[in-house]
């Protein structure tokens, strides 16, 4: 996970907890367009782990709860791009969870059928998310290098998300981070947002547009391709099934 991805995770968290203040702050610094253009360009290539995808879904979805007239002008034209990106991220998240579930099932089946494994049967390339074990070391290295060359917050330089207090704060956050040996696999990672259903959250945020700005909502729907309509319906079906399963679980 590169430095840009780390910083965008911070932005995601701030948006999730208070989207209006977060958007106003980005706008006051004149970096709104820069941040979101960078964000959209990295979504398909730099966001691969389940937790960081979920954080991104929650952060970007929270923007949809903000009344459209209160959006920064440069972001209003990105509404379709934002929604399309969120649908794709939700699908990506579902695929990762499905793959993890299948992988877990296959592992349990293999262990129950074979009491012993020969050393030759082990393939390093098949081990889960090997990249994540070195991720924290890379983050620390990137932040250390950036911190050594940042400008003071009061210097007269172009807006730069990697300058001043922001990068210093990130360095402090990761200073006591666990070593490579202590990093758990992504599917074992626990956080305070585990109980938040990312697909339900997105769909409810999406529906909120219809209540706040019906005309904009209808105009947005009219731009959906058949593929995008099917994708939205698939997400709705998945959300409904999850809610049914949750109710059944609670009633047991």
Secondary structure, 3 states (H helix, E strand, C coil): CCHHHHHHHHHHHHHHHCHHHHHHHHHHCCCHHHHHHHHHHHHHHHCCCHHHHHHHHHHHHHHCCCCHHHCCHHHHCCHHHHHHHHHHHHHHHHHHHHHHHHHHHHHHHHHHHCCCCCHHHCCHHHCCCHHHHHHHHHHHHHHHHHHCCCCCCCCCCCCCCCCHHHHHHHHHHHHCCCCHHHCCCHHHCCCCCCCCCHHHHHHHHHHHHHHHCHHHHHHHHHCCCHHHHHHHHHHHHHHHHHHHHHHHHHHC
